[in-house]
Structure formats: C-alpha cells, structure tokens
Amino acid sequence: MDCPSSKEARSLKAHGITNRIHSAEKNKAICSRKKQNAWLASSLAACLTLGASGTFTRLQAQEPEEAEVHRSDVPADGVGISLSSAQKVRRIDMTHSGKTVEEWVALYDGKDPLSLGILGFLLTRPEKEAAAVLIYGLENGIGDLHDSRDAMSIAHFRQALDYIDQCNALRRQENQPELSVSLTMMAVAMVQIDYSSNSLDHSRIFDVGENLYWGGSTGTPFGSGSNPFDYWYTREKPERGSHYRNIVDPRYVLTGFAIAQNGKNPGPLFGQVFFFQDAAETMYTTDELRGALNEYEQKALEGTWEPQPGDGNQNMYRLYNPNSGEHFYTADRNERNSLIRFGWRYEGIGWIAPYTGSAVYRLYNPNVGDHHYTLKETEKDFLVSQGWTEEKIGWYSNTDQASALPLYRAYNPNAKTGAHNFTVSAAEQKFLTENGWKGEGVAWYGVKLRK
C-alpha cells in the first residue's frame, strides 16, 4: 500500500508518539504527591508481608480464613505487618467462582494475542492456568492491559524477572535452593499487586506467601537503600522479620513478582509471592521466561496466532494514538508493526474485509497528521481539493448482502485529530453518541463470518 505518511522522512511526524506529558496529567500527578506528604513524613515506605500456605484459591466473595496477625519490629521509616494461615495445602486449585480454566480463557477466544499485552503471551502458553488468573482479575475490575504503569505491562513483567534474580542471589547466600518461576504465580502477583496498589493492605485474593513494599524506585540495585530487598531482607535479617523469612523459607519452591506504578499511594509497589511445590505447575528459570517472551513477541508480530479471516478476506487492524486520539485502520501487517514500534496501541482486529467489492478510500491530512476513510468518491474528491492527500484504496466494502456486517461512523465535533471513529460494535457506537459524538450512519460493510 503506497502511503506517503509512512515514508521514513515523515513517519515519526505522521505516525509517531511524542514523549511530552500533557500538562493536566502532570499537574494532577504533582497534586497527588503533595496530598501524600503527611503520609510520607511518617513513613518513607510501607512494607507488608503475607506468609500464607493455604489453598491457592480464596475468592473475594468468600469469608477469609482465620489468620494470626503479627507485628514486626522494623525501622522507623517502615511499617511491617505479617499474616499467616495455619492451613498447609500444597495443591493449586484453579477453579474460580465456579468457572474452569477453559471457561475463563474462552472469554478471550478470537482475540489477536498481540493486542492483549502480557495476557496474550499467557494465552499462547500450553499451560492456561496463568491466563485464567489474569482474566479473573480483569473481569473483576483489577488491572489494565494497556497501561504501561500497571503490573500487567510487559515492561514490568520483564523487570519483575530481574527482582526474582536478586531474590535467588540472596537465597544462595543463605544456602537455600533458588526459587523457580511459575507463570501462574506471576499472574497471581500481578492481580494481587494491582489490587493492593490502591490500598495499603494485602488483597488476600489467593492464599500465597506475599511480600509488599511501597516506595523506593524501580531499577535501583540491591544495597542502594531504595530497593525492596533492602527492606525485606537487609533490615529484617537481624530480627528474622516476616519479610526475611518468606525470602529464605526452605519450603517455598515457586515464586512470582510484580511491579505497579499507577496506584493511589505514592511511589511504586513491589510485590513478591511464594508457594510450595506443585506437580501441575511448569517451573521456569528467569532466563527461560525472557527467551520465551522474546520469541512470543516476534511470532505475534508475524501473525502466528492471529485469527484467520477465511478465504477471500483479510484482517483489518485497528490502532490508537494515545497522544492525538486518532484511530488508525490498515490491512498491512508491516504498517501495523511499524506503528506499534512508534508507540501506537494495537487494539486488535477491527473487522474482516473482503478482497473485492466497493472501494474504501484512505486519505491523509499532512497539516494535522490525521487520516480519514470513506466509501464516497465525492467526499474523497472534496477532501483532496481541501489539501488532503489521497492514499488510494485502503480496502473494500462487502457488497454481499447475506454476509454484510455494517461498520458505523461517528464524528466528534470537538476533536482536531481523530475526529471520526469506525466500528462494528453497536455498543461502542451507542456509547460515543451518548457522550457527544454525532452518529453518521453506516460507513461501509465488512464480512460477517458464519460459525
């Protein structure tokens, strides 16, 4: 597809994401920090630990098991709370709210894994328990797959593996075997840390050993004073505090780690979970998981797990620019991948288009970096006369009435870029029109796949 805006000389301007921070968001962050000064004055960091060894699944809807609460002696700039359950069950039960793993995973059938962040990676693994845990969290309002500050971001997943390496280095010093990484435990850590990032407490969604630490900064080395292990391990070792005991407990075999930076409390939240041996769990080293994640991302960009559109059809990719608010649509996988590298958010397959039918024209406004799409040749000609660049035919509209699937068009009169939205979702169209957008009817037709 010949796209003037995708040429190297103009690609960053046309499709790129700037690194600027919107002033409103920046001011909001500053105000939030100021409101926490009183809390920070008495506690530079909040440390919590949950040493649990009960059943792996304890749902929010259930009454919590009776637990013994211990107060730990910790430095004046930290608060330590330890909770431990007396029950000792060494089998992970992955049934949540009456749903099986398969039922949880089925909620995301037909989605392109590449659009689902770290959940996409978990969905492509042979063991699906981890994906079920993450979906359980998402379906209960915990976590955001598309927020780079969330525990569920791929960047934080990678960084979490570095902290597990630090934990294992400390266990070696204590003559304890290294912990293996479980994807299920990584998912548990992400869900629980996302929940706890908005409350100074453990979530208690799952019965696992857990250390929590608010404060410091990400990426700081052990021994710097702002690393979670400086609190969990170094400061608590003399008195064998509860965080320290979780780290060196010889009974623990599996671990997971997560980091969240989008909670209401100041600073990042670090969380590590611990569990016993479980024959049903695949155990990984951190290097094995790094390699698996790299391989997944490469294959996902190549379309390995992409849903098949059927003969005579093609997938239409939908992307979103969080800076400009523009949605972008393309059938070109290479163009999609280029935009992802520039920082656009891939939202998955927007619809299925036929290879033949009525032409849908794609146009580009070089003055504001915006795209527009239309089935109407008269509208295309008018925009060209107003300075828009015609980018030829973007795709085709379905002319087969039996399989035609309408794509709705809506217009935002207040937007300078991204003023039009196109969707197959009647619910999305309804939401937009109820929130100030103007419905403009059917833009063109995709293909309704027969099941």
N, C-alpha and C positions, 0 to 999 in steps of 0.2 A: 504494500500500500504506500503510495507516494504521499508523504506527509511533510510539508515544508517545516512545520514546527518541530519535527523530530530530528532535523539535521544537527550535526554536532555544534555548529556555531550558535544555534539558538535553543538547544534542548534544555539547558538549565533555566533560561528565561521563560520558555513556554511551558515546560512540564515540571520544573524543579520546585523544591521546597526550600524556603529561606530559613535561616536559623534564628530569626528575630522572635522575641517574646512579645505577645500582644500586651499593651500597657495595662489593660484592665486585669488580665490574668496576673501580671507581675504585681500590681498594687494589691490585689486580693491576697496573693501569697505573702506579701510583706505585712499586711494587716493581721493575717492569721498568725504569723510569727510573733508579732507584738502582743497579741492576746495570750500567748503561751508563756510570756516572760515570767509571770509569777510562778508557774509550774516549774519552769526551767531553773529558777533561782534556788529551789529546794532540791532539785534532782536533775543532774545532767543527763541521766539515762535511767530508764526503768527496765529492770531485768525481772523476768518471771520464768519459772520453770514448772513443768508438769511431768512428774515421773510416774507414768501410768503403765500398767501392764495388763489391762483388761481386754475385753472383746474389741475388735478393731472398729466395729460399727456401733456408735451410740448416737442416735439421731437427735436433732434439736427438739423434736416433738416428744421425746421420751424423758422421763424423770431421770436426773443424773444419779449415778450410783453414789453411795455414801463414801466420802473421801476424807482422809485425815489431812489436816492443814498444818503446815509447819512454818514458822517464821525463821528466816535465816539471818545470821549476823553478816551483814555486808557493809561495804564502805558507806560513808555518809552521803555520797552522791548517787547512791543506787538503792532500789527497793527490791527485796527478794521475797518471792512467795513460792512455796513448794506444795504441790498437791500430789498425792499418790494413792492409787487404788490398790486394795489388797488382793483383788482377784487376779489370778495368773492364768490367762488363756493364751495359748501360743498358736492360734489358727486365725487367719484373716477371713472374716465373713464379709463378702462384698455385696450383700443384699441391702438395698437402701429403700426405705419407705415402701416395701413390698415389691419393688422392681428388681428384676435381674440385671446383670451386666448388659446382656443383649438388649434389653428394653431401654436402658439408659442410652446406649450407643445408637440405637435406632432413631433417636430424636435428631441425629445429625446425618442420617443417610442422605445421599445425593448431593452433599456439600463438597466443594473442592477443598481438600485439606489445607491448601496453601492460604486460603482466606481465613483460617481459624487459628493462626498463631501456633502456640505450643500445643493446643488441643489437636491440631492437625497432625502433628508429629505423633502424639499418643494414639490417635485413631489408626495410624498406619502400622503400629507395632503389633506383633502376634498376640501379646497379652493385652486384653482390653480393660482390665480392672482399673488401671490408672485413668483412662479416658472416662470411665463411669464415675469415678470420684470427682473429676473436674467438672463433668456435666452436672452432677448432683449439686455442686456449689453454684454453678452458673444458673441453673434452674431455680435455685433458692435465693437469687439476688446477690451472690457472693462472687466477686471477681469481674474483670473486664479484659477480654482477649485483645482489645485494640488500644489499651492504654500502656504506653511504654514504661510508666511508673508502677504499674501493677505487678503483683507477684507472678502473674501468669504471662508476663512478657518473655519472649525468647532470650532477650539480653540478660534478664535477671536469672533465667534458668541456667544459662552458661556461667554467670558469675557465682551462682549458688554452688556449682561444682568445685570452684576454687576454694570456697569455705569448707567444703567437705574434705578436701585435701589437707587443709590446715588442721581440722579435727583429727584426721588419721595420723598426722605427724605427731600430735600430742599423745594419741593413744600409743604410738610406738615408743615414745619416751617413757610411758607408764608400763611398758612391756605387755600391752594388750593388743590383740589382733585388730587389724583395720576393719572398719565397717564397710560392708558392701552397700551399693546404692540400689534402691528399688524404685521403679517408676511409680508404683502405687504410693510409696512413701513420699516421693517428690510431689505427687499430686495432692496428697494429704497436707503436706507442708504449705503448698500454695493456697489451698482452700482455707486452712486454719489461719494462716498469716494474713490473708486478705480480710478475714473476719476480724481478727484481733487488731488490725491496723486502725480501726475506728473505735476501739475500746481498750482500756488499759487492763486487759484480762485475757486469759485463755478462752478459746471458743468452746472447748470440750465437745466438739462435734464427733471426734474419733478418740478412742482410748489408746493413746500412744504416749511415750515419753516425749516431753517437749521443753525446749529452752527458748525463751523470748528475750529480745533486747532492743529497746528503743534508744536511739542516739547514735553518736559517732558519725561516721561517713563511710560510704561504700568504697571498696578498693584499697583501704588502708591496711598496711601489713600488721601481722601479729607483733605485739610489743610497742606499737605506736601510741597506745593509750586510747584509741578510738575504734579499735577492732572488737567485735563481740566477744572473742575468746580472751581478751584482756580482762573482761569482767567475769565471764563464765568460768574460766579456768584459772588464770593467774591470781585474781583477787580472792577466789573462793578455795583454792587448794589448801592453804594453811589450816582452815577450819573444816575442810571437806564439805563445803556447801553443796546444796542440791544440784545446782547447775554443773558443778565439777563432777559430781557423782554420775550424772547422766552421761557425761562425756567419756568417763573411764569405766563405766559399768561393763564387766566382762560378759554379762548375759545378753547384751544387745548385739545384734548381728546386722540389722538393716537400718538404714538412715535415709533421710531426705532433708532438703534445706530450701528455704525460700527467702526472698527479699521483697519488701513492698515500700514504696516511697510516695504513696498517694493517700495516706490516711489523714485523719484529723489531728493526730498527735504530731509534734514536731520531730523532724529527723526521720531517717529510715527505720524500718522494723526488720530485724533479722530473726529468723526462726529456724530451729532445727528439731526434727522429730526422730524418735528412736523406736525400734521394735525388735522382737525376737526373731529367731529363725522361722521361716515358713517355707515348706517344700513346694508350695504352689507359686511362690514368687521367683521370678528370674532375677538373679543378682548380677550387677554390673560394677565395673570399676568406673571411675570418673572419666578416664581416657576412652573407654569403650563407648560411653554415652556421648562424649564430644564427637567421636568419629561417626556414630550413628546419626546424630543430629545434623552434622555437615552433609552426610550422604543423603539424608531425607530432604534437606533444603534444595540440593542440586536436582534431585529427581522430581521434586514438586514443581520447580521452575520449568522442568522439561515436560510436565503434564502427565507424569507417570500414573498418578491416582485421580486424574481429572475425570469426572463423569462423561461418558460417551454420548454425543448428541444424536447418534443414529445416522444412517446413510443419507446423503444429500443435504445434511445440515452442518452447522458449525456453532461452537460455543461463542457467546458474546460476553466478554469480560467487562466487569464494572469496577471502576476505581474511584477513589475520593481524595481530593487535595484538602487536608485539614486547614491549610493557611488561607486558600482562596474560597473554599466552599464549593468548588466545581466537582461535579461528577463527570467522569470520562468513560466512554464506551468504545471498545475495539475488539475486532476478531483476531488481531495479530498478537500471538503469544510473545514474540520478541519485543514488541512495543510495550505490552503489559509489563514484562520483566524489567525493561528499561525504566519505566515509571516507578516501579516498586523500589528500584535502586535509588531513585531520586527522592524517595520519601513518600510517595503516594501510598495510600492504604488500599490494598486489594480487598474488595468486598465480595468476590466470588463471581460465579456465572450469573449474569443478569437475566438472560433468556437464551433460547435457541433460535437461530436464524437459518432460513433456507439459503442454498447457494444460488437460487434463481427466484425471480419474482419481480416486484416493483422496486426500483432503485430508491435507497435512502441516502441522501446527500449529506456529506460531512463538510463543515465549514469552520474556519479559524479566524478569530479576530486578533490581529497582531498588536493592536493597541492595548488590549487588556489581558491578553493571553487566555481567551475563553473559546470554547468550542460550541457549535450548535449543530443539530441534526434535524433533517426534515424530509418528508416524503414529497413535499410540494415543490415542483420545479419553479413555480412563480416566486415562492418565498426564497428559494435559493438564489434566483437571479436578482431579487431585490437586495438581499444582503451583500452580494458581490458588488452591486452598484454603490453600496454604502461603505466599501472598503474591506469587506471580509474576503478572505482567501478561500477559494473552492478547493477542497481536498478530494475531489472526485467522489466516487461511490464508496460509502462506508460498508454497507451490507444491503440485504434485500428484505423487503416486506413480504410476508406469506400471502399468496393470493388464493390458496386452497381453503375455502370456507369451512370444510369439515375439520381441519386441524388448526385453524387460525386462533391465535392467542393474542388478545389486544394488549398493547403497551400504552399506558396512559401518560399524558403530557401535562405538566403543571408549571406555572410561571410564578416566580417570586418578584413582585414589583419593587421590592426594597433592595434587591441584590444587584451589585455591579458586575460580578462574575458568578458563574454557576447559577444563572437566573432560571434555567429550565431543568426540570427533573423528568426522567423517563423510567417507568417501572411497570412490571407485570402485576405488581401487588395492588389489588384494590384497597387493601387495608392501609398501605403506605400512601396511596393517593388520597384516601379519606382523611388520614392524619394531617397531611400537608394542607389540604383545602380547609380543614377546620382550624388551621393555625396561620392563616393569612395568605396562603398561596391561592392562585387562581387556576381552577381546573380548565384545561383546554382540550378535553376530549381524548380521543384515541389518536396517537401519533402514527403508529404503523402496527403490523401484526407479526408476531413470532410464531413458533411452531408448538402446538400442544401435543406432547408426546403421549402416545397411547400405552397404557400399562397392561 
